[in-house]
Amino acid sequence: QVQLVESGGGLVQTGGSLRLSCVASRRMFSMNVMGWYRQAPGKQRELVASITSSGTTLYADSVKGRFTISRDPAKNTVYLQMNSLKPEDTAVYYCNLNFPNSWGQGTQVTVSS
């Protein structure tokens, strides 16, 4: 299994920004997709954004235009830049690697109104 360590969560006001980081214990291979998911209290975990090893990105409709996923292969790191945050973005954010299926421990993001 691959170890994933997230950081960068916190408390921010509506309209603010945060950048999450996910450091992997090894680099991405061609079949890999790394994604950011989130889970709010009482809700199912949902995909927020993903990025392939070639840099192709995918976003949930709810975050398009506000969030940006990127990666730094030299650092085995994937980022999630979150701008114009809303209270409904409040959740625990998890990093995921598709193969082997691996999850980070999660980082809390709280957006106050």
C-alpha positions as CSV (number, residue, x, y, z in Angstrom):
1,Q,0.0,0.0,0.0
2,V,1.0,3.6,-0.6
3,Q,1.1,6.0,2.3
4,L,-0.7,9.3,1.8
5,V,-0.3,12.3,4.2
6,E,-2.6,15.3,3.9
7,S,-2.1,18.7,5.3
8,G,-3.4,22.2,5.0
9,G,-6.9,22.1,6.4
10,G,-8.2,24.6,8.8
11,L,-10.8,27.2,9.7
12,V,-11.5,29.9,7.2
13,Q,-14.2,32.5,6.6
14,T,-16.6,32.4,3.6
15,G,-14.8,33.6,0.5
16,G,-11.4,32.6,1.9
17,S,-8.8,30.2,0.5
18,L,-6.9,27.2,1.6
19,R,-4.4,24.9,-0.1
20,L,-4.4,21.2,0.7
21,S,-1.3,19.0,0.1
22,C,-1.1,15.3,-0.2
23,V,2.4,13.7,-0.1
24,A,2.6,10.1,-1.4
25,S,5.3,7.6,-0.4
26,R,6.1,6.9,-4.1
27,R,5.6,8.5,-7.5
28,M,2.5,8.1,-9.7
29,F,2.7,5.5,-12.5
30,S,0.9,5.7,-15.8
31,M,-2.2,3.9,-14.5
32,N,-2.6,6.1,-11.5
33,V,-5.2,8.7,-10.7
34,M,-5.0,10.8,-7.6
35,G,-8.1,12.4,-6.2
36,W,-9.4,14.6,-3.5
37,Y,-12.6,13.4,-1.8
38,R,-14.6,15.0,1.0
39,Q,-17.1,13.8,3.5
40,A,-19.4,16.1,5.4
41,P,-21.3,15.0,8.6
42,G,-24.2,12.7,7.7
43,K,-23.2,12.6,4.0
44,Q,-21.5,10.2,1.7
45,R,-17.9,10.7,0.6
46,E,-17.8,12.4,-2.7
47,L,-15.2,13.1,-5.4
48,V,-14.0,16.7,-5.5
49,A,-11.3,16.6,-8.1
50,S,-8.8,14.2,-9.6
51,I,-5.7,14.2,-11.7
52,T,-4.0,11.6,-13.8
53,S,-0.3,10.9,-14.2
54,S,-0.5,12.8,-17.5
55,G,-2.1,15.8,-15.9
56,T,-5.7,15.4,-17.0
57,T,-8.1,16.9,-14.4
58,L,-11.7,16.3,-13.4
59,Y,-13.8,18.4,-11.1
60,A,-17.2,18.0,-9.4
61,D,-19.7,20.6,-10.7
62,S,-19.9,22.1,-7.2
63,V,-16.3,23.2,-7.2
64,K,-15.6,24.1,-10.9
65,G,-14.1,27.5,-11.2
66,R,-13.2,27.6,-7.5
67,F,-10.9,24.7,-6.9
68,T,-7.8,23.7,-8.8
69,I,-6.0,20.3,-8.5
70,S,-2.3,20.1,-9.5
71,R,0.7,18.0,-8.9
72,D,4.4,18.2,-8.4
73,P,6.0,14.9,-9.6
74,A,9.4,15.8,-8.1
75,K,7.8,16.0,-4.7
76,N,5.3,13.1,-5.1
77,T,2.7,15.7,-4.1
78,V,-0.8,16.6,-5.2
79,Y,-2.4,19.9,-4.2
80,L,-5.9,21.2,-4.0
81,Q,-6.1,25.0,-4.2
82,M,-9.5,26.0,-2.8
83,N,-10.7,29.6,-3.5
84,S,-14.0,31.4,-2.8
85,L,-14.8,28.9,-0.1
86,K,-18.4,28.4,1.0
87,P,-19.9,26.9,4.2
88,E,-21.1,23.9,2.2
89,D,-17.4,23.1,1.5
90,T,-17.0,22.2,5.1
91,A,-15.9,18.6,5.3
92,V,-13.1,16.2,6.0
93,Y,-11.0,16.1,2.9
94,Y,-9.2,12.9,1.9
95,C,-6.5,12.1,-0.6
96,N,-6.8,8.9,-2.6
97,L,-4.7,6.9,-5.0
98,N,-6.6,4.6,-7.2
99,F,-4.1,1.7,-7.5
100,P,-3.3,0.2,-5.1
101,N,-6.3,1.8,-3.4
102,S,-4.9,4.0,-0.7
103,W,-6.4,6.7,1.5
104,G,-4.9,9.4,3.6
105,Q,-6.0,10.1,7.2
106,G,-8.0,13.2,6.2
107,T,-7.8,16.9,7.0
108,Q,-10.6,19.0,8.3
109,V,-11.8,22.1,6.4
110,T,-14.3,24.3,8.1
111,V,-15.8,27.4,6.4
112,S,-17.6,29.8,8.7
113,S,-20.4,32.0,7.5
